[in-house]
């Protein structure tokens, strides 16, 4: 009840005209920034931070918080309509969002599904943040290198079986992603690996150009083969009313959105995990549950799982930031710098010394969530008109978006070259039915896994006991071992049953 009263006090702060205006502006800018490939929440918040110097600290952080939060909505726009993720958390959204928009010719429903799942997941994350923020942050602190290693091992083990439809292909592509992620400087020793004498490769392969190429530019190459095909008009689906989901579809959306909302909030609290990890894990977990349509073909469940997870993770990331002063991502680090710049010290005493600020920010997230949903839904008719553009015009447009997005990340032609090469590679992967999702997921998680595993071994002096003596780690390792052995046991049981049936028939 005390938290509820403090939340109401926070609403009295956030619902002033200036703060409502700041939240609305942040929501619009976040949608724009999120939809533009190569910029993302980190660059967006960093670029707009100087604009808030003369703002009241509460108003400034409300605007930046709304921008960061609505960025998760915006990233799905280009992922669904162009198959180019606006930000890394939207990579998984493209797997089902683009097929639903293009092949099933339901772009409005795909966008509406993403918006509703984002709203549900974000609401779950904000509610948990409101009533369990400090406690959740303290629990997140118990996740040291060994615990994080176990969590990431579970995620990595799930990749080939959950994301890749063919387990053998999934394993091969997962290992390729790990190999690519290991290029560059060693994170702990600083020694170069697989740089081949090239100074650009010392920094590794940049993620954004790699994703834009693998997912987006590979699509351009595919479109070149269809450049003379006329795109069917979709005027009947350009209205908001025509984009609203049916009751059956909403029932399909709800379970994965709630499940991923809870999972995403927890992932967001963990240090260094972030919305990208939340989105990937949300989609991977959904593979364990039944979907009316196969994931990867335009399923509502697939869009809902990853969109709910990344918005919940964005909300959950505020728990360690405010309660402990520990940023969970690069964007969180920029926000932390802004708080310190305004003379505020995030930590356990922030809620006591600056209650109006802390609870004003938390209450503003509810406001931002509602405002972003309204704006994102209102612009659906304008967004879906993108698919009415003939293919021969879409090719140069998407190519320019890919080049600009890749260049803006690295500020050099190196990013563009990475995009082009990964696009060609991604095209040949698609032609040979190799899934790209396992490679992207392992590419994201490998640096985190390597860093935490090596730290755990340094702490234990090279002993494996650290993974079985700590309670949380032990439980997670048992889950990990179950994930490894279950497919093997299931295969052995099915073979035994087939053998018995053949014996009886004989």
N, C-alpha and C positions, 0 to 999 in steps of 0.2 A: 504493500500500500504506500509505503514511503516513496518508492521509486515512481509510482503512479502520480503522486502529488508533485514530485519534482518534475516529472514529464509535463504535467499541466502548467507548471511554472515556466518550463522551457517554451511551451507554446505561446505563452504571453510575450516572450521575447521574439520568437521567430515569426509571429504573425503580425508584426508591425509592417507598415507599407514598404519601408526601405528594405527590410529583410525578405519580404515576399517578392519584391522586384529583383533582388539579388539572386534569389533561388530560381526565379523564372528565367533570368538572363543566363545563369549558369546551366540550366536545363537545356536551353536552346543551343548554347555554344557547345555543350557536351555532345548533343546529338550530331551537330555539324562535324566536330572534331572526330567523334567516333566513327562516322561514316567515311571519313577520308583516310584511305590506306596509307600507312607509313607514319602517321602522326601519333595517334594513341593518347591515352590519358596522361602518361608521364610528360610528353612534350607539350600537351595542351595545358596542363596545370602549370608547368614551368614557364611557358610563354606568357600566361595570363597573370602569374604571380605579381609581377611589377605593377600591374594595373590596380592592385588592391592595397598598395602601400599607404594611400591616404584614406582608406576605408576604416570604419570602426572594426576592430578585430573580429567581433562576432559576425558582422555583416560580411566581412572578407572571407572568413572560413566557411560561412554558409554558401557563398557563391562558388568557392573552389570545391567544396564538398558536393554540391549539386552537379558541378561540371564533371567531377570524377565519377559520380554515380550514374549520370545520364549517358556518359561515354559508353557504358556497358550496353545500353539500349542501341545507341547509334552504330556500334560495330556490326550489328546484325544486318543493317540495311544493305550495305554493299555485298555482304556475304550471301544474302538471299537473292538479290537481284542480279549481281554480276559475278558471283562466285569468287569475289575478292574480299577476304576478311578485312574489315576496317581496323581491327586491333586483334592481337593474338588470342584473347579469349573467344573470339568469334570464329576461329578456325573450325571448331566442331559444328557450329551452326550451319556452315556452308554444306556439310555432308548431307543434311536432309532439307535444309532451307532452299537451296538452289534447285534440286530435283523437283521439289513441290511447286516452286514458282515456274520453272521452265517446262518440265516434262508433264506434270499434272495440270499445268496452266491454272494454278491457284496462287498467284503472288500475294493477293490481298490477305488470304487466309494464312499464308506463311508468315507475313509481317505481323498480323494480328496475334498469331500464336506466340511469336517471339515477344511481342509487347506484353501480353497477358502473363506469360511465364516469367518474364523479367519482373513484372509487378508483384506476382505472388512470391517469387524467391526473395526479392528485395524486402518485401513486407515481413517475411519470416525472419530474415537476417536482422532487420531493424528492431523487431519485437524482442528477439533474443538479446540483441545489444542493449536494449533498454532495461531489461529486467535481470540480465546475468552478465553484463559487460565486464565489470571488474573481476568477478569470479571466473568467467570464461578466460579472461586474459591471464589470470594467475595459473589456471589449468594448462593453458598453452605454453607457459614458461617451463612446465615439467617435461615438455618435449625437447630433449636435448638431441645431440647428433645420433645416438643409437635409436631413439624413438622415430626420428625423422627418416633414418635409413630404412627402418622396418616399414613405415608407411609408404615410402617411395618404392621399396621392393614389391609390395603388394600391387601398387599401380603399374609398375613395369612388367610384372608377371601377368597382369590382366590384359596387357596390350594385345599380344598375339592371339589370345583366345577370345577376347571380347570385341576388339575393333576389327581385326582382320577376319574375314569370313573363312578364309582358308588358313588353318593354323600354321602350316609349314611356311607359306608365303608371309604370314604375319611375323613369324620368328625371324625370317631372313631380312625383312624390311626393318624390323625393330633393331636388329643388330647393325644394319646399315646406318640407322639414325644415331645410334650410340657412337659409331665410328666417326661420323661427321661432326658430332658434338664434341669429340675429344680433340679436334684440330685447334691449334692456337696455343696460347701460353697456359702452362699448368697453373691451376688456381692457387695451389699451396706452395710449390717450390719455385714457380716462375720460370721453369725451363720450357723451351719451345717444343711442340709436338706436331709432327706431320705438317710442317710449314713449307717443306720442299724448297727452302731458300728464298721464299717469297715473303716480303715484309708485310704485305696485306694479310696473308694467312696467319701471321703472328697474333692477330686479334680474333682469329677464328672466323667462322662463317656467320655473318649477321643474320639474326632470326627473321626480321621483317622482310627483307628482300628474298630470303629463302622461301618463306611462306607465300609471299605474293607470286613468286615464280612457280612454285610447285602447284599451287591451287589456282591462281589467277591466270598467269601467262600461258600455262599449259592449256587452259580453256580457250585462249586466243588462237592457239595453233589448231585446236579442234574446230573452232568457228571458221577458220580459213577454208576448211573443206566444205563448209555450209554457207559460204558467202553469197551464193546465188539463190539460197532458199528464202522465200518470203516469210517473215514472221507474222503469225496470225494475230489479228487485233484482239485485244482483251477488254474492249470497252464495257462489256457487261459486268466486269469485276472491278471497275475503277471507283466504285462508291464505297463509303464506309459500311453501309448497310450490307452490301454484297460481300464484304470481307469478314463479317462477324461469323464466328464459328457456330455450328449447330450444338444442341445439347449433348449429343453423342460425342462430338469432338471435344467439347469442353470437359466431359467426364474422362476422356482419354488423356487430356492435358493435365488434369489435376493431380493424380498420384505421382507422376514423375517430377512435377513442379514442386510439390511438397517435399518429396524425398530428397531432391537435389537442393532444395532450399536449406534443409537441415544439414546436409553434407557440406554444401558450399560455405555456410556460416562457420562451421568447424575448421574447414580448410583455410578460410580467410584469417582466422585467428592465429594459425600456425605461422611462425616467423619464416619469411622467405618463400612461402607457398604462393599466395596471390590468387587473383581471379582466373588466370590462365590454367593453373593446376586444377582449380575447382571445376572449371568447365570441362576439362578433359576427363577428370575422374567422374563427374556427373554423367557424362555420356557413356563411359565404360561401365559404370554400375547399372545403367539402364539396360545394357545388354544382358544382364542377369535376370531381367524381368520380361514378361510377355508384352509384345507390342502388336497392335492389330495389323500393322504393315511392317515389313522388314526394314530395319534401320538402314539408312543410306539410300533409300528409294523415295524419300519424301514423307517420312512418318512424322506425325504430330508429336509423338513421344520423344523422338530424337531432338527436335528443336526445343521442346519444353525442358528436357533434362539439362542441356548445356546452358541455356539462357537463364534458367532459374538459379543454377549453381554459380554462374559468374556474378550475377547481381547480389546474391546472398554473400558471396565471398567479399565483394566490395564493401558491403555493410559491415561484415564481420571484422574486416581489417581495421575498423575504427576502434575496436575494443582494446587491442594492445597499444595502439597509438595514443589514445586518451588516458587509459588506466595505468600504463607502464612507461609510456614515452618510447616505445619500440615500434618502428615502422615495419610493416610486413612486406613492403614492396618499394620499388623506386618512387612511385607516386606518393606513397606514404612518407617517404623520406623528404620529398619536396614540401608536403604539407607540414611535417614536423619542423622543417626550417622556417616556414612561414609563421608557425606558432611561436617559435623562439624569437623571431624577428619582431613580433608584436609584444614581446615581453612576457609571454606565457610559458610555463614550465610543465609540460605533460607529465603525468605520473599519478600515483595514488592520491596526492594532495590536491590535484586539479579539481576534482569533484567537490572538495571541501572549500578550497580558496576561491574558485571561480565557478560556482554552480550555475550562474546565469549563462555563462559561455558554454560550459559542457553540455548542459541540458538543452540550451538553445540550439546547439549544433545537432544533437540527437533528434530533437523534435523537428528540425528543419529537413531531416532526411525523409520523414513521413511526407512532408509537404512537397519535397523534390520528387518523390516517387509518384505522387498523384499528378503533379504538373507535367512531368516527363511522359507519363502514360497518355495524358490528354493531348499533348503536342504530337507525340509519336503516332498516335492513332489518327489524329486530324490530318496529318500529311500523307497518309497511305495512298489516297487517290493520285497525288502528284508523283509519288515515288514509283508506283506501279506502271506509270506511262513509259518508264525507261524500257520495259520489255516490248513496247510497241515499235521501238526503233528497229529498222531493218538490220539484219546481221552485217551487211557490208558496211554500214555506218558504225556499228557497235565495235567492230574490230579495231579501227584506229582510236576510238574513244577509250576503250579498255586498255589498249597498249599505252596510251599517254598516261592514264591513271597508274598503271603498273610502273612505268619509268619514273614518274614524278614521286610516287610513294617510295620507291627503292632509293632514289637519289637523296630524298629528304632525310632518310635515316642515317646515311653514311657521309653525305655531302661530298661524294666522289663517284666516279664512274665504276668503282669497284662494286658498289651495291647494285648498280644496273647490270653489270656483268654476271654477278651471282644470280640475279633474277632471271636473266636470259638462259643461263646454263641449267638452273634448277627447273625452269619452265620446260625446256626440251626434255630433260630427264623425267619430269613429271608426266609429260605427254606419252612417252614410251612406256612408262609404268602403267598408265591407264589403258593403253592399247593392249598390253599383255596381262591385264586384269590383276595387277599388283596394287593393293590398297596403299594410299599415301598417308592415311591417318596414323598407322602405327609408327611410321618414320618421324612424323611431326611430333607425336607425343613423346617418343623416346628422345628426340632431339631437345625437347623442352626440359624433360625430367633428368636426363643424364648428368648435367653439371651439378644439380642439387644432390643427386644420389652420390656422385663421386666425392663431392666436398664433405658431406655428412658422414659417409662411410669412413673416409680417411681420418676425419676428426675423431670418430669413435674408436678407431684402432690406435690412434695416438694416445687417447685417454687411457685405454686399457693396456697399452704396451704391446699391441699386436695380438691380444687374446680375444677369441670369439665369445668368451664368457659374458662380455658386456651385453650381448644380445639375448641372454637367457637368465640373467640375474636380476634385471630391473623389471618390476611387475608389468608396466605398460608395454615395454619392449617384448616381454615374453608372450603376452596375449597376441600382439601384432605378429610376432614370428610364427606362432601356431596357426594363425589365419593364413599367413604367407605359405607355410608348408602344406596347408589344406588345399590352397589354390594350385599348388604344383602337383600334388598327388591325386587330386580328384579326377582330372581328365584321364590320367593313366589308369586309375582303378575302374572308372566308368568304361574305358575301352576294353580292359581285361574282362570285366563282367559281361559286356555285350558279346565278346568273342566266345566266352564260356557258354553263354546261352545259345548262341548259334551252333556251337559244336554239339551241345546236347540235343538240339532239335534235329541236326543232321544224323546223329547217332540213332535217334528214335525212328526217323524215316527210313534209315538203312535197315 
